[in-house]
């Protein structure tokens, strides 16, 4: 398993912290920098010492990604704890990849299973770790080393993570990773900004309904379509809309312009997202999938 220099340093910094007696470690690294790969390297090292590892995440895609990385790069066969994936259970495996929701429901609410033993607890998207479900799981492993991984080491509601983690290990940020050719340098085109005066901010972000009323207009949506037709050269594109109504509006205008778009929303996110992330054709090459995240 070959790591980039900054990934090797991250693993070394983690090991040094653990060796010095620190048990609550938060690692921050930008999206696309390989957090799961670094976690895999750490897990592989720990399993070689016969330590047990529990990796928890809150989305099916993240659970699948972690399990796949462990198999591909770590030569490990983890157990998976996730509703609907009982065929992937391996209770005796040293590494368990678990859905936070499933683990909490089975171990705390219904008490239908015992928590898997672990000397290392790794939390993906660790900015969620102040939530009650995460807290109960963390508290159940008082002697474990806890490693949180996130690209955003803060919460939208302003609550800190200092009551959970003792130290912060940082990887190079986006600008430096671009200079290292580890991330692609973006080209940014911006139209005239919408009038957001009076749109309220709650928990660090705009109120969705208020924001949608401001941006879901014929003028602004038309500008999106014109700019895409002008600059995209019909390349496969992912767009992020404010809400479902906004994405439908963009889709309808694209159809009028002769483009066959696909909308990806919560009810049908999983099957379509799996195909899209695997690089399989979901829609025509000239399409513009509008994604509500």
C-alpha positions as CSV (number, residue, x, y, z in Angstrom):
1,X,0.0,0.0,0.0
2,X,1.7,3.2,-1.2
3,X,0.8,6.4,0.4
4,X,1.6,10.0,-0.6
5,X,4.0,11.8,1.7
6,X,1.4,13.8,3.5
7,X,-0.6,10.6,4.1
8,X,2.4,8.9,5.5
9,X,3.0,11.8,7.8
10,X,-0.6,11.7,9.0
11,X,-0.3,8.0,9.9
12,X,3.0,8.7,11.6
13,X,1.5,11.7,13.6
14,X,-1.4,9.5,14.7
15,X,0.9,6.7,15.9
16,X,3.1,9.2,17.7
17,X,0.1,10.7,19.5
18,X,-1.1,7.2,20.5
19,X,2.3,6.3,21.8
20,X,2.4,9.4,23.9
21,X,-0.8,8.4,25.6
22,X,-3.3,10.6,23.7
23,X,-6.6,8.8,23.1
24,X,-8.9,11.3,21.5
25,X,-7.5,12.4,18.1
26,X,-9.2,14.5,15.4
27,X,-7.8,14.3,11.9
28,X,-8.8,16.9,9.3
29,X,-8.1,16.6,5.6
30,X,-9.9,18.1,2.6
31,X,-12.4,16.1,0.5
32,X,-10.5,14.0,-2.1
33,X,-7.3,13.8,-0.1
34,X,-7.7,10.2,0.8
35,X,-9.0,10.1,4.4
36,X,-10.3,6.6,4.0
37,X,-7.0,5.4,2.5
38,X,-5.2,6.9,5.5
39,X,-7.6,5.2,7.9
40,X,-7.0,1.9,6.0
41,X,-3.3,2.3,6.6
42,X,-3.8,2.9,10.3
43,X,-6.2,0.0,10.6
44,X,-3.8,-2.4,8.7
45,X,-1.1,-1.5,11.2
46,X,-3.3,-2.0,14.2
47,X,-4.7,-5.3,13.0
48,X,-1.1,-6.5,12.5
49,X,-0.8,-6.0,16.3
50,X,-4.0,-8.0,16.8
51,X,-5.9,-4.9,17.9
52,X,-9.6,-4.7,17.1
53,X,-11.0,-1.8,15.2
54,X,-14.6,-0.4,14.9
55,X,-15.1,2.1,12.0
56,X,-18.4,3.9,12.0
57,X,-20.1,6.1,9.4
58,X,-23.6,7.4,8.9
59,X,-24.3,6.7,5.2
60,X,-24.4,3.5,3.2
61,X,-22.0,4.9,0.6
62,X,-19.4,5.7,3.2
63,X,-19.8,2.2,4.8
64,X,-19.4,0.6,1.4
65,X,-16.4,2.8,0.5
66,X,-14.6,2.0,3.8
67,X,-15.2,-1.8,3.4
68,X,-14.0,-1.7,-0.2
69,X,-10.9,0.2,0.7
70,X,-10.0,-2.2,3.5
71,X,-10.4,-5.2,1.1
72,X,-8.6,-3.5,-1.8
73,X,-5.7,-1.7,0.0
74,X,-5.6,-3.3,3.4
75,X,-6.0,-7.0,2.3
76,X,-8.6,-7.2,5.1
77,X,-12.0,-8.8,5.3
78,X,-14.1,-6.6,7.6
79,X,-17.4,-7.4,9.0
80,X,-20.3,-5.0,8.1
81,X,-23.0,-4.0,10.6
82,X,-25.7,-2.4,8.6
83,X,-29.5,-3.0,8.2
84,X,-30.1,-5.1,5.0
85,X,-26.5,-6.3,4.8
86,X,-26.6,-9.3,7.1
87,X,-24.8,-11.4,4.5
88,X,-21.7,-9.2,5.1
89,X,-21.6,-9.9,8.8
90,X,-18.3,-11.4,10.1
91,X,-18.6,-11.1,13.9
92,X,-15.1,-12.6,14.5
93,X,-13.3,-10.2,12.2
94,X,-10.9,-7.9,13.9
95,X,-12.3,-5.0,11.9
96,X,-16.0,-4.0,11.9
97,X,-17.5,-1.3,9.7
98,X,-20.8,-0.2,11.1
99,X,-23.7,2.1,10.4
100,X,-24.1,4.5,13.3
101,X,-27.8,4.2,13.1
102,X,-27.9,0.3,12.9
103,X,-25.3,0.0,15.6
104,X,-27.1,2.3,18.0
105,X,-30.5,0.8,17.3
106,X,-29.3,-2.8,17.9
107,X,-26.9,-2.2,20.7
108,X,-28.7,0.5,22.7
109,X,-32.4,0.7,21.7
110,X,-33.4,-2.9,21.1
111,X,-30.3,-4.5,22.9
112,X,-30.4,-7.2,20.2
113,X,-26.6,-7.3,19.9
114,X,-23.6,-6.5,22.0
115,X,-21.2,-3.8,20.9
116,X,-18.2,-5.3,19.0
117,X,-15.0,-5.1,21.1
118,X,-12.5,-2.5,19.9
119,X,-9.2,-0.9,20.9
120,X,-9.5,1.6,18.1
121,X,-12.7,3.5,17.3
122,X,-12.7,5.5,14.0
123,X,-15.5,8.0,13.3
124,X,-16.0,9.1,9.7
125,X,-17.5,12.5,9.2
126,X,-16.5,13.2,12.8
127,X,-18.2,16.7,12.9
128,X,-21.3,14.7,13.7
129,X,-19.8,13.2,16.8
130,X,-21.5,15.6,19.2
131,X,-24.9,14.0,18.3
132,X,-26.4,11.8,21.0
133,X,-26.1,8.5,19.0
134,X,-22.4,9.1,18.5
135,X,-21.9,10.1,22.0
136,X,-23.4,7.0,23.4
137,X,-21.2,4.8,21.2
138,X,-18.1,6.8,22.1
139,X,-18.9,6.6,25.8
140,X,-19.2,2.8,25.5
141,X,-15.5,2.6,24.6
142,X,-13.8,4.5,27.4
143,X,-10.5,2.7,27.0
144,X,-10.3,2.9,23.2
145,X,-8.3,5.2,21.1
146,X,-10.8,7.4,19.2
147,X,-9.8,8.8,15.8
148,X,-12.3,11.2,14.2
149,X,-11.9,12.0,10.5
150,X,-13.5,15.1,8.8
151,X,-12.9,17.7,6.2
152,X,-14.7,20.2,8.4
153,X,-13.6,20.1,12.0
154,X,-16.5,22.2,13.3
155,X,-20.3,22.0,13.5
156,X,-22.8,24.1,11.7
157,X,-24.5,25.0,15.0
158,X,-21.2,26.4,16.3
159,X,-20.7,23.7,19.0
160,X,-17.1,22.7,19.3
161,X,-15.5,19.3,19.3
162,X,-13.0,20.0,22.1
163,X,-15.0,18.0,24.7
164,X,-14.4,14.9,22.6
165,X,-11.0,15.2,21.1
166,X,-7.7,16.2,22.7
167,X,-5.6,17.1,19.6
168,X,-6.0,18.0,16.0
169,X,-3.8,16.5,13.2
170,X,-3.9,18.5,10.0
171,X,-3.2,17.4,6.4
172,X,-2.3,19.9,3.7
173,X,-5.2,22.0,2.8
174,X,-6.8,22.4,-0.7
175,X,-4.4,25.0,-2.0
176,X,-1.3,23.0,-1.1
177,X,-2.8,19.8,-2.4
178,X,-3.5,21.5,-5.7
179,X,0.2,22.6,-5.9
180,X,1.2,19.0,-5.2
181,X,-1.1,17.8,-8.1
182,X,-3.2,15.8,-5.7
183,X,-6.3,17.8,-6.4
184,X,-7.4,19.4,-9.7
185,X,-7.2,23.2,-9.9
186,X,-10.7,24.4,-10.4
187,X,-11.9,26.9,-13.0
188,X,-14.5,29.1,-11.4
189,X,-17.2,31.0,-13.3
190,X,-19.7,33.1,-11.3
191,X,-22.8,34.9,-12.5
192,X,-24.1,38.0,-10.8
193,X,-24.9,37.1,-7.2
194,X,-28.6,36.8,-6.2
195,X,-30.1,39.2,-3.7
196,X,-29.9,37.4,-0.4
197,X,-30.8,40.3,1.8
198,X,-33.2,39.2,4.4
199,X,-32.6,35.5,4.0
200,X,-32.0,34.2,7.5
201,X,-29.1,32.0,8.6
202,X,-29.7,29.2,11.1
203,X,-27.1,26.8,12.4
204,X,-24.5,28.4,10.1
205,X,-26.4,28.0,6.8
206,X,-29.2,29.7,4.9
207,X,-32.8,28.7,5.6
208,X,-33.6,26.5,2.7
209,X,-37.2,27.7,2.0
210,X,-36.1,31.3,2.0
211,X,-33.1,30.7,-0.1
212,X,-35.1,28.7,-2.7
213,X,-37.5,31.6,-3.1
214,X,-34.6,33.9,-4.0
215,X,-32.7,31.6,-6.4
216,X,-35.5,29.6,-8.0
217,X,-36.4,32.3,-10.4
218,X,-36.7,32.3,-14.2
219,X,-33.9,34.8,-14.5
220,X,-31.4,33.0,-12.4
221,X,-32.2,29.5,-13.6
222,X,-32.1,30.8,-17.2
223,X,-28.6,32.1,-16.4
224,X,-27.5,28.7,-15.2
225,X,-28.7,27.1,-18.5
226,X,-27.1,29.7,-20.7
227,X,-23.7,29.4,-18.9
228,X,-23.7,25.7,-19.0
229,X,-24.5,25.6,-22.7
230,X,-21.8,28.2,-23.3
231,X,-19.0,26.7,-21.3
232,X,-19.6,23.0,-20.7
233,X,-19.0,21.6,-24.3
234,X,-21.7,19.1,-23.3
235,X,-19.4,17.4,-20.9
236,X,-21.0,15.3,-18.1
237,X,-21.9,17.6,-15.3
238,X,-23.1,17.5,-11.7
239,X,-25.2,20.4,-10.4
240,X,-26.3,21.2,-6.9
241,X,-29.7,22.8,-6.4
242,X,-31.1,24.4,-3.3
243,X,-34.1,22.0,-3.0
244,X,-36.2,19.6,-5.1
245,X,-38.3,22.4,-6.6
246,X,-35.2,24.2,-7.7
247,X,-33.8,21.1,-9.3
248,X,-37.0,20.4,-11.1
249,X,-37.0,23.9,-12.5
250,X,-33.5,23.5,-13.8
251,X,-34.3,20.2,-15.3
252,X,-37.4,21.5,-17.1
253,X,-35.4,24.4,-18.6
254,X,-32.6,22.0,-19.7
255,X,-35.2,19.8,-21.5
256,X,-36.5,22.9,-23.3
257,X,-32.9,23.4,-24.4
258,X,-32.6,19.9,-25.8
259,X,-30.7,18.3,-22.9
260,X,-31.7,15.1,-21.2
261,X,-31.1,15.6,-17.5
262,X,-31.5,13.3,-14.5
263,X,-32.6,14.4,-11.0
264,X,-31.1,12.7,-8.0
265,X,-33.1,13.2,-4.9
266,X,-33.6,11.4,-1.6
267,X,-36.2,8.8,-2.6
268,X,-34.1,7.4,-5.4
269,X,-30.6,8.5,-4.3
270,X,-29.1,5.1,-3.5
271,X,-29.6,3.1,-6.7
272,X,-28.7,6.0,-9.0
273,X,-25.8,7.2,-6.9
274,X,-24.3,3.8,-6.9
275,X,-24.2,3.7,-10.7
276,X,-23.0,7.3,-10.9
277,X,-20.2,6.8,-8.4
278,X,-19.1,3.6,-10.2
279,X,-18.8,5.5,-13.5
280,X,-21.6,3.6,-15.1
281,X,-23.9,5.5,-17.5
282,X,-27.0,6.7,-15.7
283,X,-28.1,9.2,-18.4
284,X,-27.0,10.3,-21.8
285,X,-23.5,11.8,-22.2
286,X,-25.0,15.2,-22.9
287,X,-27.0,15.1,-19.7
288,X,-26.9,17.4,-16.8
289,X,-27.8,15.5,-13.6
290,X,-29.2,17.9,-11.0
291,X,-28.4,16.7,-7.5
292,X,-30.1,17.7,-4.3
293,X,-27.8,16.9,-1.4
